[in-house]
């Protein structure tokens, strides 16, 4: 059997498709006699635009539509006219939507005329390989490009079997995709390691795949959806990805000179925190929350093999959360390997300074710690299991260990009030030397999140997000099953408090590059050099218990707990004097206050800072 695996726009240009890399190995293991080929449509689309536009539409424009506009559906819309045989389909609705939200459209509008020619070229190239099965992986805005190509493949060669899978196919979304698009033969819902080989066996035998868990298939003209399984794929059965065909496509691509390619690895699936406390707003793990991880030794073997084979040192892990065992059996191996790796990792925000130091020593340069807020009550509403003070500590330690930290400040949670935000907003100017969030964003209602599954948490009304009106030509009841994001009545803060928050975050982002707040040892004393934006330059010198106070507060403490520690350390400072000095240090912006807890803000390191977007 000839199996052709396809990833369409808008997969990131700088990354191989982990999904295709895994599927390649899954089929190879289960069916060594099959011929498996890949089509990297993201690279092809960027090449197509570059050539056909005479260089006007470049890879940076691909990113502007494929990543930056992901919550406005622009990427899907570019291809919707091809899917619905109408070059102007949805354009009026999109323009109305964009005008209400101040969304720039020029790049997407410029790309759309090329979409039909691209789909035509894709179909010609894929069918020339004589495939029996064409399998698409679809995540985020890959649905409409994949459907447009699938439809053209079936129009030209009806006997080809079209299969869709990926995150966009999880749960009811997969069945809605199937029943509304008769040119899609099968949809794999959930993990593919067991389901895809079982489906291919049925295709070989020409038997009905009624026993493949989660699979959607046509029984005559009726769309069947097999019951999804609770069984998750064991780590031993998750293969190491094969990126050889991606590498060949990249090497031959004129787009290569415009991007900095990275490798993608997978150590774990699911979320160990979500198994215990599912963050109320998060729907990322879909129906597979159960946490599973490969042993650290095996993960290192995979990383080492991929780095040697592809001669790339940037390695992105796709784990939703790091396996804490990796601090014992994976990161030390990386640190001791001698490889000058640049790792990218998602972690929980309550890591210790030692753990963050190990990340830095291992070559980790970029983390996503899921900070989300600096206010403890709002974090409680999220069920994050961390405090605002701890999140500030994490930001400070990222500076100390030269870790780039990506995070979003989220708001709009049912039950939050202006009083939850006012103390935080007032203190944001003191944090300007620490890495700012990408912005302040009102949360969206995501399928599979507790906010979605339990209307009692505050979002009783829900409807498919407005962006889908210019993406799909489907009735609302079908969209309700098909889509991932939903509109609902706004909750939490609004009005003046919301404006204060967004303006304060914008000011933080603007002032960060030129801001420093640095500790320096000075004999028995401690210097603090304040070069933060918006404050006059100053250098403070502290000795004795005052210097000890700043050091002890690096871990975050209440004043009574601090007083006990200082007393134990031999500092005979009266409690009232300590309280007064802590108030003074707070007024200087040297401390962050979270309820009764104080955290020191100066850092010991001054990492090199590149302008945003550099590198």
N, C-alpha and C positions, 0 to 999 in steps of 0.2 A: 504494500500500500504506500502511496505517496502522500505525505502529510506536509502541508504548507502552513507555517505559523506566521501570523501577521500582527504587528503592532502599528496602529495608525496614529496620526497626530491626535493628541498633543503631548506625546511622551517627551520628557526633557531631552534636549539634544546632546547634553554632555554626559548622559548616562546610558549604559546598555540596558535593555529590558530584562530585568530579573525574571519576569514571567516567561519570556521566550527562552531564556537560558535554562530555567527549570523544566519547562515543557519539553525542550530538546532532550534533556537527560531522562525525563519520565518515559517518553516514548522509546528512547534508545534502550533503556533498561528492560522495559516490558516487552518490546517488540524489536529485537535487534535486526530483523530482516527488513524493516520499513525504511523508506528513504525520507529523511526529514530536512526540510529547507525553511529558511526564514526570510521574511520581508520586513525591513525596517522603514516603515512608512514615514516616521518622523524625519529621519535624515532625507528621505526622498522628497518630502514636501518642502523642506528648507532648500534643497538643491533646485527643485522645480521653480520655486518662487524667485530664487536668485537668478536663474537663467532666464526665465520667461519675462521677468520684470526689468531685465537689463541692469540688474544690480540695485534697483531701487528698494526692493524688499529683501532685507538681509536677516541673518539669524537673530539679531537683536529684536527685530520686529516679530519674529516667531515667538520669542519669549514674552513680548508685550501682550500678545493675544493668548498664547497658550498657558502662561503662568500668572501674569499680573491681572488678567481679566477673568480668572477662573470662576469667580462668584457672580459674573454677569453673563456667562454662557456664550461669549463671543466666538470661541473656538468652534463649538457645536454649530452656531448659527452660520459660520462661514460655509459649512457643508450642507446645511439643511435645504438650500435651494436645489442641490443635486439630488438629495433623497426624495424631494417632492416634485421633481421635474419642473421647477419654476424658479428662474434666476432671481426673481424679486420677492420670493416667499419670505414673509415675516419682516421685511425691511421697514415698513411703516410702524409696526409694533415695536421693533427694536429702537427706532429713532425716538419714539415717544418715551420708551423706557429710559433711554440714555439721557434725554433732556431733563427728565425728572430727577436724575441722580448725578448729573454732570459727568457722565462716562464718555471718554473720548472714543470715537468710532472710526477715525480716518484710516487706521491701519487695517482693521477688519474689513471695512468697505473696499479697500484697495486689493485685499487678498481674494475676496469672494469670486470675482470673475475668473480666477484661475482654477477654482475647485473642480469644475466639471472636467476640464482637460486633465487634471491630475488623476481623478478617479478613473477616467478612461485609460490613461497610461498605466496605472496600477493594475487594472484588470487584465490588460494585454500582457504585461510582464508575468503576472502570477499564472495565468492560464497557459502561457507558453511552456511552463514547467510541467504541465500535465498532471495537476494534483487530483487526488481522489477526495481528499478532505482539506478544507481550509479552516483553520482555527484562529479566531480573533481573541485577543485579550483586551479588555476594556475597563478603564478606570477614569473617573472624573469626566473630562470632556472628550473622551474617545468614542462615545456611543454613536453620535450621528456620522462622523467620518467612517466608522466601521460598518454601520448599517448601509450607508450610501454605496460603499464598495461591495458589500455582501449582495446587495440587490443587483448590482451590475454583473457580478460573477454569475448569479443564478439566471439572469436574463440571457446571458451569452451561452452558458453551459449548465442547463438545469440539473444534470446528473451529478454535479459536484456537491458534496455534502458540506454545508456551512455550519460551523459550531462557534458559539460565543461563550466566553467565560471571563472571570475577573471580578473585581470588587463591585462593579456596576451591576453584576448579576446576582448578588446575594439576596436571599429571602424573596419577598414578593416582587422585587425589582426584576429578577430574572424571568419570572413567569410573565410579567407584563411585557417585557421585551419580546418574549417568544410569541405570545398570542396576538400581538399587534403587528407582527412582521412575519408574514407567512414564508418569506424567502430565507428565514433563519430556521434551519432544520432542528438544531439542538442547542440548548443552553445548559451549561454546567454551572450549577449553583453550589458555591462552597469550594473547598480545596480540591485540586485536580489530581493529586498523586494516586488516589485509588479510582476516582470516577472516570478519568479519561481513558486509561487502558481498558476498563470494563466497557465503555462505549465503543471503542475501536473493535473490541472482540465481537460485539453485536453487529457492527457494520460489516465486518468480515463474514459473519454467519447469516446476515440479512434477517436478523430476528429483532423483535420489539424489545427495546431497552427498559422494560417495565421494572426491572430489579436494580437499576442503577440509582442509588440514593440521590435525591435532589434534582435529578435530570429532568429537563423539559423536552418533550418530543411530540411529534404529530401522530395521532392515531386517526388516520384518515384526515378529516378536516377539523378534528378536535385537538386542541392543545392540552396535553397532559403534563402535570407537574408532579413527579414522584416525591414522596415525603422526604424531607431533608433529614440527614443523619446527625445524631449527637456525637458520633465518633469523630475525633480529630486525628490528624495525621501525626504519627509518632516522629520525633526528631530523627531517628535512625532511617526513616523513609523519606526524609526531605533531602533531595540530592544537592550536590554542589553545582552551581550553574555553569553552563558551557557558553562562552562568549566568542568563540572563534569566528562565527559567521558575522557577528556584529563588528568584530575587529576588521574583518576583510571589507565590510561595507564602509566603515569609517575611513580606512586607509585609502579607499578609492574615491572618497567624497571630497568635492571642493569646499564643503562646509567645514572640514577638519581644521583649517587655519583660523576659523572664527571661534572655536570653542576650546575649552580646557577639559578633556575627557577624564572621567573618574570611573572606578570600579564600584560595583554594588554587591554587597554580601548580606546574607541573612543568618543571624545567629539564633533568633527566637521568634515565635509567633504568640499572639495573644498579649495579655497584660496582667501581670501578677497583682498589681494594685487594683485593677478593675475587677478582678475576681472577688476581692474583698469589699471594695468601695468603688463602685462605678462612678466616675466623675459625671455629674449630672448633665453636662452639655455635650459629652463626647460620644460620637457614634462610629468611631473609626474601626473598631474591631468587628463590627457587624454581628454575625451569629457565631463567631469563633473567638470568644473571650479567653478560653482556657489557655493558660500560659505553658509553653513548652520551649525548651532551649537545647541546642546542641552542646555537648561538652566543650569547654574552652579549648582543649587540645585539638579537637577536630576542627573547630572554627579557625584556629590559627593555621592548621594545615591547609585549609581551603584558601585562606587569605594569602599565605605564602605561595601556594601554587599559582593563583591568579596574578599576583604581583610579578612573579618570575615570568609567567607566560606572556603577559601583556605589557610589561615594563611601564606600569603606571603605579604611582605611589599614593595618589588620592583614593581613599576607600570610604565609601558611604555605606553605613549600616541602615537597614530599613526597619529594624526592630522598633516597635512602638515604645519599648522601655528596655533598658539594659538589664540583663540577668545579673543580679548582685554577685553570683558566683564568679562572674568574669573578672571581678577585682582580685580574685585568688588564682584563677587558672587560665585566663586569657590575656588580660592587660599586662601582667608581668612578663609573659612570653613575648609580647610585642615589644615591651621596653628592653628586654634582653637580646632581641633578635639582631640589632644592628641596622635594621631597615629604617630609613628616614621616612617613615610613613606619615601621612596626614589623614587622620581618622575623623569621621563625622558621626556623632552618636546622639540618640535621644535618651535622656536620663530623667530620673525624678529629681525634683529641686531640693530635696533634703539630704543631698550627699554631704559627707563630712569634708573638712579641708584636706584630710589625708587622701580621701578618695578622689577629690578633684585634682590633687597634686599628682596622683598616679595616672589619671587621665592625661594630664599635661606631659608627664614623663614618657608615656607610651606613644606620644606623637599625635594624640587627639588635639585637633586645632579648633573644632567647631562642635558645640553641643546645643541641643534643644531641651532645656530642662523643664518645660511645662510650668513656668512661673505663674502666668495668667493674672496675678493680682498681688498687690503689696498690702492689702488690708485683710486682717485675720477673719473678720466676720464674713466677708465676701468669699474667702477661701473655704470657710465652713459651709456656706451655701452651695459651693461647688462639690463638696465632699473630697477636697484635695488632700486632706491629712497633713497639712503643713501650715505654718504661720507666716504672716507678712515679714516678721523679723528674720525668720529662716531664709526667706526668699532674698531679702536684702543681703544677708551673709553670702548667699550663693553668688549674687552679682559681684560682690566685693572679691570673693575668692577666685572668680573667673579672671578678674584683673590681675590678681597675684600670680596666677599660673598661665597667663597669656592664652586663655581660652576664649574664642569668639562665641558669644552666647546669643542665640536667636530666641526671641519670645514675643508674645502678644499680650497686651493688657486688655482683658475682657471685662465687659460690664453688661448690665441688662438682665440680672438674675432676679427672679421673683423673690420678694422679701427684702431686697437691699434698699437702703435709704441714703439720703444725702449725708447723714451723719456718719455713714460708713466710709465715705469718700473724702469729706472735708479735711480730716487730719492728714490723709495721704497726699492730697493735692497740695496742701500747704508745705509739705516737706519735699516735693519733687525737685525744687531748685537746688536742694542740698545734695541730690543724687546725680547731678549732671555729669560728674566724672565717671559714673558707672554706665555700663552699656544700656542704652535705652531700648524700649520695646519697638517693634516695627510700627506701632501706632496703637491708638485706643479704639477698640472695635466692639460694637454691640454684637452679642452672641446671636447665632442663627440656630434654628431648630433643625437638628440633624436626625435622620432616621436612625433607629437602633439606640439612641441616647435615652437615659432615664427621663429627660424632659419630654421626649416623644412618646415613649411607651407608657408613661404615667401622667395623664393630663392633670391629675390632682396636684402635681408639683407646680402648676401655675400657668401652663400653656394649654388651656382647654380648646381654644380655636386653632385650627391649622388648615392650611391650604397649600398646594404646590407653589413654590417660590415663583414670583412674577417673571423671573428670567425665562422660565420654561415655556412661556407663551410665545416667545420668538424662536424657540428651539424645536418644539414638537407640534405637529398637527394632530393632536389627540384630545378627546374629551377629558374633563377634569377628573372623572372617576378613574380613568386609566392612568392619568398622570399621578394620581395619588398613590398608586402602587408602583409606578415606574421610577419616581425621582427620589433624590437623597435629601434635598434641602426644602424646607417649608417656611412660609410666612406665617406669622402669628401676631397677636396683639403685643405691643412692646411692654416690657416689664422693667421694674427697677427705676433707676434714675433717668432723668430727662431734663429738658429745659436748661436753665442757667448752670446747674451742676454738671450736666453732660458737656456743655460748652467749656466750662472751666477745665474739666478733665482733658478733653481733646486738645485744648490750647496749651495746657501745661505739658502734655506729652510732646506736642510739636516743638515747644521751646526747649525741652530736654534734648530732643533729637538735633535741634539746630546748634545748641551750645556744647554738645558732648565732645566734638573733635578737639576743641581747644581747652578742655578742662582737666585739671589734675588736683588731687588731694592726697599728698604723699607723706608717709611716715619716713623718718630718718633717725637712726641711732646717733646720739650725741654724747658720748661718754656715759655718764650715769643718767643723762637726761634723754628726752625724746622730742624731736622736732616734728612739727606738722607744717608742711608747705601747702598753702591754700592758693591754688591758681584756677579756681572755678569761674566759669562764665557767670557774669552778673554780680560778682563780688570783687571788692578791691583786693589786690594781691596782699597776702599776709603770711608771716611765718610765726608760729607759736612754739614756745619751748616749755616743756613740762618736766618736772622732776618728782621724785618721791612717790607718794601715794597717788598723785594726779596722773603721772605717767603710767603707774600700775593700773589705774582705773581704765584708761583707754585700752590697755592691752587685755585686761580681763573682759572688757565689754566686746572684744572681737567675737566672742562666742555668744553674745546676747544674754542679758540677765536683768532681773529686776534690781532695784536699788537695795532692798533688804538682803537679797542673795549676794549681791556685790559686796555689801558691808561685811557679811560673814567671811567671805573669801579674803578680803583685804586684812581683816583681823587675824585670820589664820596665817596670812603671809607676813604678819608682824607689823602691819601699818596701823598705828593707833589713831584713827581718824574718827571724830565724833560723827554720829549718824546724820545730824542736821547739817554739818559742814559738807558731808559727802552729797547730801541731797542738793544743797545750794550749788556745789560745783558741777554736778551732773546737769542741773538746769542751765548753768552758764555754758557748758560745753554744747548742750543742745541748742542754745541760742546762737552759738557760733556755727551751727550746722555740722558739727563734728560727730554727732550721734543721730541715729534714726530711732524714733519712738513708735512702738507698736503696742498700744495699751499701756501696760506697766513695764514692758520690756524695752531696754535700750540696746542698740547695736552700734559699735564703732564703725565709722565710714571711711577713714583713711586707708589707703592701700600701701603695700610694701613694694609693689612692682609698677613699672611704667612700660607696658608693652607697646611695640610699634603699632601705630594706628594708620590704616590706609583709608583714603576717602571711600565713601560708600559706593559699592559697585566695583571697586578696584580688585584686581586679582581674579 
